[in-house]
Amino acid sequence: MIVRIVKMTFKEDKIIEFLAFLEENKSKIRDFPGCEMVEILQEKDNPAVIMTHSHWQSEAELEAYRNSDLFNFVWSNTKIHFNAKPEAYSMLSLDKL
C-alpha cells in the first residue's frame, strides 16, 4: 500500500472556497480505482495549512490517478489558491500499531 501525504498552504481568503470545491469532488477522488481512503487534515494553529492523507492499493494506481483528467481538474482548481509551494510524499506503509 502507498500512503500519499500532500501539504498545501492556502491564501487565507481562499480556504473556504477550496473546502467547498473539495466537498463537491471528494467522492470522485475516493471512488477512483485503487483509492482506499482520503482524509483531509487542517493544522490546528494555522488553518491555512491543509493536508490530504490518502491510501492507494499500489503505486501504479496512484500514478494512474495523478495522470487522470480528474486529477488535472482538481489540481488546476486547487493550486491557484496556494500561498506556498506544496509538499508531497509517497510513503510505504510498513506497519499499523
N, CA, C and O atoms as a DFTB+ gen file, in Angstrom:
388 C
 N C O
     1  1       0.841      -1.183       0.000
     2  2       0.000       0.000       0.000
     3  2       0.885       1.245       0.000
     4  3       1.935       1.293       0.641
     5  1       0.422       2.247      -0.741
     6  2       1.102       3.537      -0.808
     7  2       0.278       4.557      -0.021
     8  3      -0.935       4.664      -0.202
     9  1       0.947       5.294       0.845
    10  2       0.310       6.381       1.589
    11  2       0.816       7.682       0.980
    12  3       2.023       7.912       0.897
    13  1      -0.099       8.512       0.562
    14  2       0.249       9.788      -0.064
    15  2      -0.160      10.917       0.876
    16  3      -1.308      10.994       1.313
    17  1       0.787      11.779       1.174
    18  2       0.535      12.934       2.028
    19  2       0.925      14.184       1.239
    20  3       2.044      14.292       0.739
    21  1      -0.004      15.113       1.137
    22  2       0.256      16.358       0.420
    23  2      -0.070      17.520       1.352
    24  3      -1.191      17.647       1.845
    25  1       0.932      18.362       1.580
    26  2       0.758      19.556       2.416
    27  2       0.570      20.763       1.501
    28  3       1.381      21.030       0.614
    29  1      -0.517      21.478       1.743
    30  2      -0.835      22.651       0.935
    31  2      -1.062      23.840       1.863
    32  3      -1.715      23.712       2.899
    33  1      -0.524      24.985       1.488
    34  2      -0.742      26.211       2.249
    35  2      -1.531      27.165       1.360
    36  3      -1.100      27.520       0.263
    37  1      -2.688      27.570       1.856
    38  2      -3.619      28.368       1.067
    39  2      -3.589      29.838       1.459
    40  3      -3.234      30.198       2.581
    41  1      -3.969      30.670       0.507
    42  2      -4.253      32.067       0.826
    43  2      -5.434      32.040       1.787
    44  3      -6.407      31.321       1.557
    45  1      -5.354      32.807       2.845
    46  2      -6.381      32.736       3.890
    47  2      -7.786      33.005       3.371
    48  3      -8.750      32.412       3.856
    49  1      -7.909      33.882       2.402
    50  2      -9.243      34.196       1.882
    51  2      -9.761      33.157       0.889
    52  3     -10.848      33.323       0.336
    53  1      -9.003      32.093       0.659
    54  2      -9.406      31.050      -0.295
    55  2      -9.674      29.703       0.374
    56  3     -10.034      28.743      -0.308
    57  1      -9.507      29.614       1.686
    58  2      -9.679      28.336       2.388
    59  2     -11.108      27.817       2.232
    60  3     -11.305      26.656       1.874
    61  1     -12.091      28.648       2.493
    62  2     -13.490      28.215       2.415
    63  2     -13.837      27.801       0.988
    64  3     -14.543      26.814       0.779
    65  1     -13.346      28.547       0.017
    66  2     -13.598      28.214      -1.392
    67  2     -13.007      26.847      -1.736
    68  3     -13.654      26.039      -2.402
    69  1     -11.780      26.591      -1.282
    70  2     -11.163      25.291      -1.537
    71  2     -11.959      24.168      -0.882
    72  3     -12.221      23.146      -1.517
    73  1     -12.345      24.344       0.375
    74  2     -13.084      23.295       1.080
    75  2     -14.426      23.013       0.409
    76  3     -14.861      21.863       0.366
    77  1     -15.082      24.034      -0.110
    78  2     -16.339      23.836      -0.841
    79  2     -16.089      23.067      -2.135
    80  3     -16.856      22.171      -2.486
    81  1     -15.018      23.416      -2.842
    82  2     -14.656      22.704      -4.070
    83  2     -14.356      21.242      -3.762
    84  3     -14.783      20.347      -4.491
    85  1     -13.632      21.005      -2.695
    86  2     -13.296      19.640      -2.304
    87  2     -14.557      18.848      -1.954
    88  3     -14.681      17.680      -2.320
    89  1     -15.470      19.473      -1.259
    90  2     -16.734      18.813      -0.900
    91  2     -17.471      18.343      -2.153
    92  3     -18.058      17.262      -2.164
    93  1     -17.439      19.154      -3.199
    94  2     -18.109      18.807      -4.454
    95  2     -17.427      17.651      -5.186
    96  3     -18.073      16.950      -5.966
    97  1     -16.141      17.445      -4.947
    98  2     -15.371      16.490      -5.742
    99  2     -14.800      15.315      -4.967
   100  3     -14.201      14.423      -5.569
   101  1     -14.968      15.285      -3.652
   102  2     -14.304      14.260      -2.846
   103  2     -14.759      12.845      -3.175
   104  3     -13.950      11.918      -3.131
   105  1     -16.025      12.657      -3.502
   106  2     -16.482      11.295      -3.801
   107  2     -15.864      10.783      -5.098
   108  3     -15.621       9.583      -5.227
   109  1     -15.607      11.661      -6.056
   110  2     -14.962      11.249      -7.304
   111  2     -13.536      10.781      -7.027
   112  3     -13.073       9.795      -7.601
   113  1     -12.848      11.495      -6.145
   114  2     -11.480      11.101      -5.786
   115  2     -11.513       9.779      -5.038
   116  3     -10.760       8.859      -5.356
   117  1     -12.381       9.688      -4.050
   118  2     -12.477       8.477      -3.228
   119  2     -12.859       7.256      -4.061
   120  3     -12.414       6.146      -3.770
   121  1     -13.676       7.448      -5.088
   122  2     -14.133       6.334      -5.915
   123  2     -13.169       5.986      -7.045
   124  3     -13.434       5.070      -7.824
   125  1     -12.055       6.707      -7.141
   126  2     -11.092       6.407      -8.207
   127  2     -10.499       5.020      -7.956
   128  3     -10.177       4.695      -6.814
   129  1     -10.349       4.200      -8.991
   130  2      -9.812       2.844      -8.803
   131  2      -8.478       2.845      -8.052
   132  3      -7.545       3.558      -8.420
   133  1      -8.409       2.043      -7.006
   134  2      -7.190       1.909      -6.217
   135  2      -7.144       2.766      -4.975
   136  3      -6.317       2.532      -4.094
   137  1      -8.022       3.764      -4.884
   138  2      -8.044       4.625      -3.699
   139  2      -8.813       3.925      -2.591
   140  3      -9.975       3.558      -2.765
   141  1      -8.161       3.745      -1.459
   142  2      -8.799       3.083      -0.319
   143  2      -9.402       4.078       0.664
   144  3     -10.410       3.780       1.305
   145  1      -8.805       5.239       0.787
   146  2      -9.335       6.262       1.695
   147  2      -8.656       7.586       1.436
   148  3      -7.528       7.648       0.947
   149  1      -9.378       8.656       1.778
   150  2      -8.829      10.006       1.710
   151  2      -9.253      10.721       2.986
   152  3     -10.417      10.676       3.386
   153  1      -8.296      11.374       3.611
   154  2      -8.567      12.157       4.812
   155  2      -8.048      13.571       4.578
   156  3      -6.970      13.761       4.016
   157  1      -8.822      14.553       5.012
   158  2      -8.417      15.949       4.900
   159  2      -8.104      16.444       6.305
   160  3      -8.926      16.328       7.213
   161  1      -6.912      16.995       6.474
   162  2      -6.455      17.464       7.781
   163  2      -6.158      18.958       7.700
   164  3      -5.647      19.448       6.694
   165  1      -6.484      19.670       8.773
   166  2      -6.203      21.102       8.840
   167  2      -5.380      21.373      10.089
   168  3      -5.715      20.917      11.182
   169  1      -4.300      22.119       9.912
   170  2      -3.433      22.416      11.045
   171  2      -4.211      23.203      12.100
   172  3      -4.894      24.180      11.793
   173  1      -4.092      22.759      13.331
   174  2      -4.846      23.336      14.450
   175  2      -4.560      24.823      14.649
   176  3      -5.485      25.607      14.862
   177  1      -3.306      25.211      14.583
   178  2      -2.924      26.590      14.874
   179  2      -2.727      27.451      13.631
   180  3      -2.469      28.649      13.739
   181  1      -2.848      26.847      12.457
   182  2      -2.706      27.592      11.208
   183  2      -3.670      27.003      10.181
   184  3      -3.281      26.122       9.414
   185  1      -4.908      27.467      10.149
   186  2      -5.914      26.865       9.274
   187  2      -5.618      26.986       7.784
   188  3      -6.292      26.353       6.970
   189  1      -4.624      27.789       7.412
   190  2      -4.249      27.886       6.002
   191  2      -3.500      26.644       5.527
   192  3      -3.358      26.427       4.324
   193  1      -3.020      25.829       6.468
   194  2      -2.299      24.602       6.118
   195  2      -3.276      23.431       6.154
   196  3      -3.835      23.092       7.196
   197  1      -3.460      22.835       4.998
   198  2      -4.352      21.690       4.849
   199  2      -3.556      20.567       4.202
   200  3      -2.788      20.793       3.266
   201  1      -3.746      19.361       4.707
   202  2      -3.069      18.189       4.159
   203  2      -4.087      17.166       3.707
   204  3      -5.151      17.007       4.305
   205  1      -3.735      16.478       2.638
   206  2      -4.504      15.306       2.253
   207  2      -3.676      14.084       2.609
   208  3      -2.460      14.060       2.421
   209  1      -4.346      13.086       3.117
   210  2      -3.728      11.821       3.516
   211  2      -4.553      10.748       2.819
   212  3      -5.724      10.555       3.146
   213  1      -3.958      10.055       1.869
   214  2      -4.708       9.052       1.122
   215  2      -3.946       7.736       1.071
   216  3      -2.718       7.701       1.143
   217  1      -4.708       6.658       0.945
   218  2      -4.140       5.313       0.830
   219  2      -4.491       4.765      -0.545
   220  3      -5.635       4.848      -0.992
   221  1      -3.491       4.208      -1.200
   222  2      -3.650       3.652      -2.543
   223  2      -3.182       2.204      -2.538
   224  3      -2.198       1.864      -1.881
   225  1      -3.887       1.357      -3.269
   226  2      -3.544      -0.060      -3.300
   227  2      -2.161      -0.307      -3.893
   228  3      -1.471      -1.247      -3.499
   229  1      -1.756       0.543      -4.846
   230  2      -0.438       0.367      -5.458
   231  2       0.056       1.701      -6.012
   232  3      -0.714       2.646      -6.188
   233  1       1.347       1.752      -6.279
   234  2       1.931       2.948      -6.878
   235  2       1.367       3.177      -8.279
   236  3       1.168       4.319      -8.696
   237  1       1.112       2.088      -9.001
   238  2       0.553       2.207     -10.353
   239  2      -0.819       2.882     -10.321
   240  3      -1.132       3.692     -11.194
   241  1      -1.635       2.552      -9.321
   242  2      -2.961       3.162      -9.230
   243  2      -2.874       4.631      -8.810
   244  3      -3.651       5.460      -9.284
   245  1      -1.938       4.949      -7.929
   246  2      -1.716       6.350      -7.578
   247  2      -1.275       7.129      -8.814
   248  3      -1.768       8.229      -9.063
   249  1      -0.360       6.569      -9.580
   250  2       0.120       7.253     -10.787
   251  2      -0.986       7.384     -11.826
   252  3      -1.056       8.388     -12.535
   253  1      -1.852       6.371     -11.921
   254  2      -2.991       6.470     -12.846
   255  2      -3.879       7.646     -12.449
   256  3      -4.356       8.389     -13.306
   257  1      -4.097       7.808     -11.148
   258  2      -4.875       8.960     -10.673
   259  2      -4.151      10.263     -10.996
   260  3      -4.764      11.206     -11.498
   261  1      -2.867      10.320     -10.714
   262  2      -2.103      11.554     -10.935
   263  2      -2.028      11.939     -12.410
   264  3      -1.774      13.099     -12.734
   265  1      -2.246      10.976     -13.307
   266  2      -2.241      11.239     -14.749
   267  2      -3.646      11.324     -15.338
   268  3      -3.809      11.355     -16.558
   269  1      -4.651      11.360     -14.483
   270  2      -6.040      11.338     -14.952
   271  2      -6.588      12.747     -15.196
   272  3      -6.050      13.740     -14.707
   273  1      -7.667      12.795     -15.963
   274  2      -8.378      14.055     -16.172
   275  2      -8.930      14.586     -14.852
   276  3      -8.954      15.795     -14.620
   277  1      -9.377      13.667     -13.983
   278  2      -9.904      14.084     -12.685
   279  2      -8.840      14.819     -11.882
   280  3      -9.101      15.899     -11.351
   281  1      -7.636      14.243     -11.787
   282  2      -6.564      14.900     -11.036
   283  2      -6.238      16.256     -11.656
   284  3      -6.093      17.248     -10.941
   285  1      -6.124      16.302     -12.977
   286  2      -5.798      17.573     -13.635
   287  2      -6.846      18.636     -13.330
   288  3      -6.504      19.798     -13.112
   289  1      -8.117      18.249     -13.313
   290  2      -9.197      19.180     -12.983
   291  2      -9.082      19.645     -11.531
   292  3      -9.131      20.843     -11.254
   293  1      -8.929      18.696     -10.610
   294  2      -8.854      19.030      -9.183
   295  2      -7.619      19.876      -8.894
   296  3      -7.710      20.899      -8.215
   297  1      -6.474      19.456      -9.403
   298  2      -5.225      20.156      -9.100
   299  2      -5.211      21.560      -9.693
   300  3      -4.769      22.503      -9.036
   301  1      -5.690      21.712     -10.927
   302  2      -5.677      23.044     -11.546
   303  2      -6.604      24.012     -10.813
   304  3      -6.358      25.218     -10.803
   305  1      -7.662      23.494     -10.203
   306  2      -8.583      24.343      -9.446
   307  2      -8.172      24.504      -7.986
   308  3      -8.789      25.273      -7.249
   309  1      -7.147      23.794      -7.572
   310  2      -6.645      23.888      -6.201
   311  2      -5.407      24.774      -6.130
   312  3      -5.320      25.656      -5.276
   313  1      -4.455      24.541      -7.021
   314  2      -3.162      25.225      -6.919
   315  2      -3.255      26.736      -7.118
   316  3      -2.355      27.468      -6.705
   317  1      -4.318      27.203      -7.738
   318  2      -4.462      28.655      -7.925
   319  2      -4.687      29.383      -6.598
   320  3      -4.579      30.608      -6.528
   321  1      -4.999      28.621      -5.548
   322  2      -5.265      29.212      -4.235
   323  2      -4.081      29.093      -3.271
   324  3      -4.187      29.487      -2.110
   325  1      -2.963      28.554      -3.743
   326  2      -1.815      28.330      -2.865
   327  2      -1.123      29.636      -2.501
   328  3      -1.081      30.592      -3.275
   329  1      -0.583      29.631      -1.287
   330  2       0.222      30.740      -0.798
   331  2       1.684      30.318      -0.655
   332  3       2.551      31.139      -0.354
   333  1       1.945      29.026      -0.876
   334  2       3.304      28.485      -0.788
   335  2       3.357      27.225      -1.650
   336  3       2.329      26.646      -2.001
   337  1       4.561      26.825      -1.974
   338  2       4.750      25.616      -2.775
   339  2       4.269      24.395      -1.976
   340  3       4.601      24.259      -0.799
   341  1       3.492      23.513      -2.608
   342  2       3.031      22.323      -1.886
   343  2       4.170      21.326      -1.677
   344  3       5.175      21.352      -2.386
   345  1       3.994      20.463      -0.706
   346  2       4.937      19.376      -0.450
   347  2       4.161      18.074      -0.550
   348  3       3.072      17.952       0.010
   349  1       4.720      17.093      -1.269
   350  2       4.034      15.814      -1.440
   351  2       4.995      14.673      -1.146
   352  3       6.171      14.710      -1.507
   353  1       4.457      13.659      -0.478
   354  2       5.251      12.495      -0.094
   355  2       4.472      11.233      -0.421
   356  3       3.290      11.121      -0.096
   357  1       5.136      10.287      -1.064
   358  2       4.575       8.955      -1.270
   359  2       5.351       8.016      -0.360
   360  3       6.567       7.865      -0.485
   361  1       4.633       7.394       0.548
   362  2       5.258       6.576       1.587
   363  2       4.771       5.133       1.483
   364  3       3.651       4.873       1.043
   365  1       5.621       4.208       1.891
   366  2       5.208       2.816       2.036
   367  2       4.680       2.615       3.445
   368  3       5.286       3.084       4.409
   369  1       3.575       1.934       3.571
   370  2       3.038       1.615       4.894
   371  2       3.721       0.342       5.381
   372  3       3.544      -0.725       4.794
   373  1       4.496       0.452       6.445
   374  2       5.240      -0.691       6.969
   375  2       4.464      -1.454       8.026
   376  3       4.533      -2.681       8.087
   377  1       3.723      -0.732       8.863
   378  2       3.026      -1.391       9.967
   379  2       2.008      -0.435      10.560
   380  3       2.165       0.783      10.485
   381  1       0.967      -0.995      11.148
   382  2      -0.003      -0.209      11.919
   383  2       0.022      -0.743      13.330
   384  3      -0.068      -1.952      13.544
   385  1       0.144       0.142      14.289
   386  2       0.225      -0.283      15.685
   387  2      -1.111      -0.120      16.376
   388  3      -1.234      -0.429      17.561
